[in-house]
Amino acid sequence: FFRHSMTYYPRTTTEGRSPASQWLGMALGSVAGLALVLTLTRPSVDPTLLTSTGVLPRSTHVSSGPVPRPQAPGRLAPTAAYTHQSQEVAEVPYWVVRPQMEQAWAQVASTTPTPHWAVLTAAAAAAASLATFVFQRALATRPTPPGLSSIAIGSKAHTYYEDVMAVAAVTGDRVDVGLDEDIDLDDDDEDEDEDEDDEEEEIIIESKVRVKRERGEASNRFNLGGKQPKFVSCQLKGVQINYGQQQVLSDATWEVKTGDRVGLVGANGGGKSTQLKMLMNEIEMSAGEIIKQPTDLKFAFLRQEFYDELDLNRTLKEEFMSIFVEEAKIEKQLNEKNAELDKYVNDPEKMTDLIEEITKLQQEYDRMGISRLDSKVEKTIEGMGFSVEDANLPVSAFSGGWKMRIGLGKIMLQEPNVMLLDEPTNHLDLETVYWLEDFLCDQDIPMVIVSHDREFLNQVSTKIVDVDQGVTTTYEGNYEFFMKNKAARLKKWTKEYEKQQKQVKEAKQFIGKNKMVQSKSGAVANKQRFIEDIEKNGVKRPPTNNKPFVFRFPDAPRLNEDVTSLQNVTHGYNGQNLFENINLRIAKGEKIAFLGPNGAGKSTLLRLILGTEEPNEGTAGLSHSSVLANYFQQNQADALNLDLTVLQSVHEVASPDVQENDLRALLGKFLFKGQTVFKKVGNLSGGEKARLALARMMLSPANVIVLDEPTNHLDIPAKEMLEEALQHFDGTVLIVSHDRYFVSQTAVTIIDLQDKGLNRYEGDYRFYMEQNEGVEKKVTSRYISGTAGIQAAKVIDPEEMAKAAAASKFGKSQKKGGSIKAAKKEKGVKNAKRMKQ
């Protein structure tokens, strides 16, 4: 304690504090520490009371060893002391006979007065501690040094302190409790001094950085009691990642640190999710370095496909507890060993071995904080917005938005130093997105977020890292700041590049004109060196937008009847109805979007319409066998065979006589090129699975397209591509989506699911907003400056559609049994094509 005072105070005092106050603080701290040590080590009850009072035989010696903390559950409950009759003196761990020792102490406590010196010492310790606290608060301009319970003696000081207190309270013995080895408080080992010096320097450095980044305390910060470093940082420098001959990242250089919420943006396939997996050590980088401070940073990752990791049969509490795999093993082993104790009461040798095993397991149990797991999970359930009753419900009972909260709660239970979130707003309605934004902004944990939701990133991010053609660029600000500054940067970059290229062009013209003129040879050589220098060190070509990706669905087969009719349908689960006595008619050619909060039953309604799920009451399903529906499910992992390759997956739905070269050409339009067509579907990202599903839909003509959250894994250009294709589709379109912009461009009828019923609006999303003032206010308040906001749906006239199809060679149906190649010859060409707009 004295050494701690000597090392801490001089280094943490600020300029202007008087030397007298420094030494006074050190002296008081030393007196407090010395008084406490004297109080703890002075015997108050002789352990021989056990033998003198007859609790144990006189031949028994009570040893002093590590004391498991009494408050933790799963504690060994000693039955009775034992004596090994074959030896003159039997060794008994004192904590085994603790109840008998307390009984002996109680017998003499009333007749043994407390020594005056003990009272005086305790009073002196209390007075010195109080005085130290007062002077620290009065003189220090920084936070006070750690209190007794957090002073670091070795690596387990808190356990050591509690052990000493337990021994002193029970036996009154002076006990030297070992951690990794015995510790002497008076040992002045030079290595320990150096370690403490390093620790104090680190504290000062971290505090300075923290002061620079000072920010207000969040009102709803999620804290499970774990200790977070004062400052963390993870920096990527020149990171490169290659897949075979393909380079995904050529120069990833950026940093996330305490106080940062980094938005990682860029086109699909650009390496955003790859960088998150690299930070989780799931992918090795080809070059570059990652610098972490501290070096043992703990990351937690909410994946795009985290739904696949949920066990729908577990209860909510069991799902949260499932992340504590190692803790569950230790608790199980400890319980099993405790259960074996009664077997060896009469076998001292085996009892001793068993007690040693239990002691080691108990120390690990305490180190891992297993006794606190239940309270952590209960706090997490509450913090994620669930009720107490929800803890016993199965995971399958929750909608997509609430399942996202389960996934988020599971990574919060890991108490990470850095959070990695990959598309966290997928499946979320507007109210849940609001909740998520508030929750993330209230946390003090640095995080990296991959998302295509611009408005969400604008509300949450403090920094944007743009991944463009393998190179990252950092913008300090939210998404709106990023948009403005990227546009200005590209404008300046393009201007400098064009100026440079003009100079290169003039130099080449000069060389071509004068290379044969002897008198101009020197000037020609200078121009040639200028061109070589530009090629090596000049302004690089700025990134340019690729041509927009355009495709068409096959023409819809002829349909004369309505698509579906729901009559008097009542449906729900576990006694809770989602719909009550609803009626719905969908005519051919309608384009309808179904809206509603998470859990309202939108996906369930689609299944009722398609006839894949039977209603509890009423009738539902497709109206006729001539209705051919293509169904894009919310979770593509449920619809695709994960064991097939990309190429095999499209072969699965293609006509038998379609040539492989034609299929590969089609996949190339969906960015599956080269060796990527041989990737397993199970190894694809969420966005890649979505593109593959769309490619499969193109090979299957249908007159009804049903899309359940199709934009979850699509970037903005891909969303715009899908919007344009649906606008030109001449069949029926049914959509469930929380993407307001996508709905506004694809649906001309809105059905809102509210109060177990259906409210129909004969108009697009803009019309729906105008009819609901509260919705309009929420949506418009999130607009990003410089963007257009919600626009009226674009309706394509059938005659214009036919003309456009003929002009672009789109829209011709393939003959049944014919190949793509044959269809081209008959001018029913290409369902997918890149074209300039």
SULGIBEL-V12305 format. One record per residue. N is the residue number from 0. RES is the residue in one letter. SS is DSSP state (A for helix, B for strand, O for the rest). Layout:
n | res | ss
N | RES | SS
N | RES | SS
This chain:
n | res | ss
0 | F | O
1 | F | A
2 | R | A
3 | H | A
4 | S | A
5 | M | A
6 | T | A
7 | Y | A
8 | Y | A
9 | P | A
10 | R | A
11 | T | A
12 | T | O
13 | T | O
14 | E | O
15 | G | O
16 | R | O
17 | S | O
18 | P | A
19 | A | A
20 | S | A
21 | Q | A
22 | W | A
23 | L | A
24 | G | A
25 | M | A
26 | A | A
27 | L | A
28 | G | A
29 | S | A
30 | V | A
31 | A | A
32 | G | A
33 | L | A
34 | A | A
35 | L | A
36 | V | A
37 | L | A
38 | T | A
39 | L | A
40 | T | A
41 | R | O
42 | P | O
43 | S | O
44 | V | O
45 | D | O
46 | P | O
47 | T | O
48 | L | A
49 | L | A
50 | T | A
51 | S | A
52 | T | O
53 | G | O
54 | V | O
55 | L | O
56 | P | O
57 | R | O
58 | S | O
59 | T | B
60 | H | B
61 | V | B
62 | S | B
63 | S | O
64 | G | O
65 | P | O
66 | V | O
67 | P | O
68 | R | O
69 | P | O
70 | Q | O
71 | A | O
72 | P | O
73 | G | O
74 | R | O
75 | L | O
76 | A | O
77 | P | O
78 | T | O
79 | A | O
80 | A | O
81 | Y | O
82 | T | O
83 | H | O
84 | Q | O
85 | S | O
86 | Q | O
87 | E | O
88 | V | O
89 | A | B
90 | E | B
91 | V | B
92 | P | B
93 | Y | O
94 | W | O
95 | V | O
96 | V | O
97 | R | A
98 | P | A
99 | Q | A
100 | M | A
101 | E | A
102 | Q | A
103 | A | A
104 | W | A
105 | A | A
106 | Q | A
107 | V | A
108 | A | A
109 | S | O
110 | T | O
111 | T | O
112 | P | O
113 | T | O
114 | P | O
115 | H | A
116 | W | A
117 | A | A
118 | V | A
119 | L | A
120 | T | A
121 | A | A
122 | A | A
123 | A | A
124 | A | A
125 | A | A
126 | A | A
127 | A | A
128 | S | A
129 | L | A
130 | A | A
131 | T | A
132 | F | A
133 | V | A
134 | F | A
135 | Q | A
136 | R | A
137 | A | A
138 | L | A
139 | A | O
140 | T | O
141 | R | O
142 | P | O
143 | T | O
144 | P | O
145 | P | O
146 | G | O
147 | L | A
148 | S | A
149 | S | A
150 | I | O
151 | A | O
152 | I | O
153 | G | O
154 | S | O
155 | K | O
156 | A | A
157 | H | A
158 | T | A
159 | Y | A
160 | Y | A
161 | E | A
162 | D | A
163 | V | A
164 | M | A
165 | A | A
166 | V | A
167 | A | A
168 | A | A
169 | V | A
170 | T | O
171 | G | O
172 | D | O
173 | R | O
174 | V | O
175 | D | O
176 | V | O
177 | G | O
178 | L | O
179 | D | O
180 | E | O
181 | D | O
182 | I | O
183 | D | O
184 | L | O
185 | D | O
186 | D | O
187 | D | O
188 | D | O
189 | E | A
190 | D | A
191 | E | A
192 | D | A
193 | E | A
194 | D | A
195 | E | A
196 | D | A
197 | D | A
198 | E | A
199 | E | A
200 | E | A
201 | E | A
202 | I | A
203 | I | A
204 | I | A
205 | E | A
206 | S | A
207 | K | A
208 | V | A
209 | R | A
210 | V | A
211 | K | A
212 | R | O
213 | E | O
214 | R | O
215 | G | O
216 | E | O
217 | A | O
218 | S | O
219 | N | O
220 | R | O
221 | F | O
222 | N | O
223 | L | O
224 | G | O
225 | G | O
226 | K | O
227 | Q | O
228 | P | O
229 | K | O
230 | F | O
231 | V | O
232 | S | B
233 | C | B
234 | Q | B
235 | L | B
236 | K | B
237 | G | B
238 | V | B
239 | Q | B
240 | I | B
241 | N | B
242 | Y | B
243 | G | O
244 | Q | O
245 | Q | B
246 | Q | B
247 | V | B
248 | L | B
249 | S | B
250 | D | B
251 | A | B
252 | T | B
253 | W | B
254 | E | B
255 | V | B
256 | K | B
257 | T | O
258 | G | O
259 | D | O
260 | R | B
261 | V | B
262 | G | B
263 | L | B
264 | V | B
265 | G | B
266 | A | O
267 | N | O
268 | G | O
269 | G | O
270 | G | O
271 | K | A
272 | S | A
273 | T | A
274 | Q | A
275 | L | A
276 | K | A
277 | M | A
278 | L | A
279 | M | O
280 | N | O
281 | E | O
282 | I | O
283 | E | O
284 | M | O
285 | S | O
286 | A | B
287 | G | B
288 | E | B
289 | I | B
290 | I | B
291 | K | B
292 | Q | B
293 | P | O
294 | T | O
295 | D | O
296 | L | O
297 | K | O
298 | F | B
299 | A | B
300 | F | B
301 | L | B
302 | R | O
303 | Q | O
304 | E | O
305 | F | A
306 | Y | A
307 | D | A
308 | E | A
309 | L | O
310 | D | O
311 | L | O
312 | N | O
313 | R | O
314 | T | B
315 | L | A
316 | K | A
317 | E | A
318 | E | A
319 | F | A
320 | M | A
321 | S | O
322 | I | O
323 | F | O
324 | V | A
325 | E | A
326 | E | A
327 | A | A
328 | K | A
329 | I | A
330 | E | A
331 | K | A
332 | Q | A
333 | L | A
334 | N | A
335 | E | A
336 | K | A
337 | N | A
338 | A | A
339 | E | A
340 | L | A
341 | D | A
342 | K | A
343 | Y | A
344 | V | O
345 | N | O
346 | D | O
347 | P | A
348 | E | A
349 | K | A
350 | M | A
351 | T | A
352 | D | A
353 | L | A
354 | I | A
355 | E | A
356 | E | A
357 | I | A
358 | T | A
359 | K | A
360 | L | A
361 | Q | A
362 | Q | A
363 | E | A
364 | Y | A
365 | D | A
366 | R | A
367 | M | O
368 | G | O
369 | I | A
370 | S | A
371 | R | A
372 | L | A
373 | D | A
374 | S | A
375 | K | A
376 | V | A
377 | E | A
378 | K | A
379 | T | A
380 | I | A
381 | E | A
382 | G | A
383 | M | O
384 | G | O
385 | F | O
386 | S | O
387 | V | O
388 | E | A
389 | D | A
390 | A | A
391 | N | A
392 | L | O
393 | P | B
394 | V | A
395 | S | A
396 | A | A
397 | F | O
398 | S | O
399 | G | A
400 | G | A
401 | W | A
402 | K | A
403 | M | A
404 | R | A
405 | I | A
406 | G | A
407 | L | A
408 | G | A
409 | K | A
410 | I | A
411 | M | A
412 | L | A
413 | Q | O
414 | E | O
415 | P | O
416 | N | O
417 | V | B
418 | M | B
419 | L | B
420 | L | B
421 | D | B
422 | E | O
423 | P | O
424 | T | O
425 | N | O
426 | H | O
427 | L | O
428 | D | O
429 | L | A
430 | E | A
431 | T | A
432 | V | A
433 | Y | A
434 | W | A
435 | L | A
436 | E | A
437 | D | A
438 | F | A
439 | L | A
440 | C | A
441 | D | A
442 | Q | O
443 | D | O
444 | I | O
445 | P | B
446 | M | B
447 | V | B
448 | I | B
449 | V | B
450 | S | O
451 | H | O
452 | D | O
453 | R | A
454 | E | A
455 | F | A
456 | L | A
457 | N | A
458 | Q | A
459 | V | A
460 | S | O
461 | T | O
462 | K | B
463 | I | B
464 | V | B
465 | D | B
466 | V | B
467 | D | B
468 | Q | O
469 | G | O
470 | V | B
471 | T | B
472 | T | B
473 | T | B
474 | Y | B
475 | E | O
476 | G | O
477 | N | O
478 | Y | A
479 | E | A
480 | F | A
481 | F | A
482 | M | A
483 | K | A
484 | N | A
485 | K | A
486 | A | A
487 | A | A
488 | R | A
489 | L | A
490 | K | A
491 | K | A
492 | W | A
493 | T | A
494 | K | A
495 | E | A
496 | Y | A
497 | E | A
498 | K | A
499 | Q | A
500 | Q | A
501 | K | A
502 | Q | A
503 | V | A
504 | K | A
505 | E | A
506 | A | A
507 | K | A
508 | Q | A
509 | F | A
510 | I | A
511 | G | A
512 | K | A
513 | N | A
514 | K | O
515 | M | O
516 | V | O
517 | Q | A
518 | S | A
519 | K | A
520 | S | A
521 | G | A
522 | A | A
523 | V | A
524 | A | A
525 | N | A
526 | K | A
527 | Q | A
528 | R | A
529 | F | A
530 | I | A
531 | E | A
532 | D | A
533 | I | A
534 | E | A
535 | K | A
536 | N | A
537 | G | O
538 | V | O
539 | K | O
540 | R | O
541 | P | O
542 | P | O
543 | T | O
544 | N | O
545 | N | O
546 | K | O
547 | P | O
548 | F | B
549 | V | B
550 | F | B
551 | R | O
552 | F | O
553 | P | O
554 | D | O
555 | A | O
556 | P | O
557 | R | O
558 | L | O
559 | N | O
560 | E | O
561 | D | O
562 | V | O
563 | T | B
564 | S | B
565 | L | B
566 | Q | B
567 | N | B
568 | V | B
569 | T | B
570 | H | B
571 | G | B
572 | Y | B
573 | N | O
574 | G | O
575 | Q | B
576 | N | B
577 | L | B
578 | F | B
579 | E | B
580 | N | B
581 | I | B
582 | N | B
583 | L | B
584 | R | B
585 | I | B
586 | A | O
587 | K | O
588 | G | O
589 | E | O
590 | K | B
591 | I | B
592 | A | B
593 | F | B
594 | L | B
595 | G | O
596 | P | O
597 | N | O
598 | G | O
599 | A | O
600 | G | O
601 | K | A
602 | S | A
603 | T | A
604 | L | A
605 | L | A
606 | R | A
607 | L | A
608 | I | A
609 | L | A
610 | G | O
611 | T | O
612 | E | O
613 | E | O
614 | P | O
615 | N | O
616 | E | B
617 | G | B
618 | T | B
619 | A | O
620 | G | O
621 | L | B
622 | S | O
623 | H | O
624 | S | O
625 | S | O
626 | V | O
627 | L | O
628 | A | B
629 | N | B
630 | Y | B
631 | F | B
632 | Q | O
633 | Q | O
634 | N | O
635 | Q | A
636 | A | A
637 | D | A
638 | A | O
639 | L | O
640 | N | O
641 | L | O
642 | D | O
643 | L | O
644 | T | B
645 | V | A
646 | L | A
647 | Q | A
648 | S | A
649 | V | A
650 | H | A
651 | E | O
652 | V | O
653 | A | O
654 | S | O
655 | P | O
656 | D | O
657 | V | O
658 | Q | O
659 | E | A
660 | N | A
661 | D | A
662 | L | A
663 | R | A
664 | A | A
665 | L | A
666 | L | A
667 | G | A
668 | K | A
669 | F | O
670 | L | O
671 | F | O
672 | K | O
673 | G | A
674 | Q | A
675 | T | A
676 | V | A
677 | F | A
678 | K | O
679 | K | B
680 | V | A
681 | G | A
682 | N | A
683 | L | O
684 | S | O
685 | G | A
686 | G | A
687 | E | A
688 | K | A
689 | A | A
690 | R | A
691 | L | A
692 | A | A
693 | L | A
694 | A | A
695 | R | A
696 | M | A
697 | M | A
698 | L | O
699 | S | O
700 | P | O
701 | A | O
702 | N | O
703 | V | B
704 | I | B
705 | V | B
706 | L | B
707 | D | B
708 | E | O
709 | P | O
710 | T | O
711 | N | O
712 | H | O
713 | L | O
714 | D | O
715 | I | A
716 | P | A
717 | A | A
718 | K | A
719 | E | A
720 | M | A
721 | L | A
722 | E | A
723 | E | A
724 | A | A
725 | L | A
726 | Q | A
727 | H | O
728 | F | O
729 | D | O
730 | G | O
731 | T | B
732 | V | B
733 | L | B
734 | I | B
735 | V | B
736 | S | O
737 | H | O
738 | D | O
739 | R | A
740 | Y | A
741 | F | A
742 | V | A
743 | S | A
744 | Q | A
745 | T | A
746 | A | O
747 | V | O
748 | T | B
749 | I | B
750 | I | B
751 | D | B
752 | L | B
753 | Q | B
754 | D | O
755 | K | O
756 | G | B
757 | L | B
758 | N | B
759 | R | B
760 | Y | B
761 | E | O
762 | G | O
763 | D | O
764 | Y | A
765 | R | A
766 | F | A
767 | Y | A
768 | M | A
769 | E | A
770 | Q | A
771 | N | O
772 | E | A
773 | G | A
774 | V | A
775 | E | A
776 | K | A
777 | K | A
778 | V | A
779 | T | A
780 | S | O
781 | R | O
782 | Y | O
783 | I | O
784 | S | O
785 | G | O
786 | T | O
787 | A | O
788 | G | O
789 | I | O
790 | Q | O
791 | A | O
792 | A | O
793 | K | O
794 | V | O
795 | I | O
796 | D | O
797 | P | A
798 | E | A
799 | E | A
800 | M | A
801 | A | A
802 | K | A
803 | A | A
804 | A | A
805 | A | A
806 | A | A
807 | S | A
808 | K | O
809 | F | O
810 | G | O
811 | K | O
812 | S | O
813 | Q | O
814 | K | O
815 | K | O
816 | G | O
817 | G | O
818 | S | O
819 | I | A
820 | K | A
821 | A | A
822 | A | A
823 | K | A
824 | K | A
825 | E | O
826 | K | O
827 | G | O
828 | V | O
829 | K | O
830 | N | O
831 | A | B
832 | K | B
833 | R | B
834 | M | O
835 | K | O
836 | Q | O
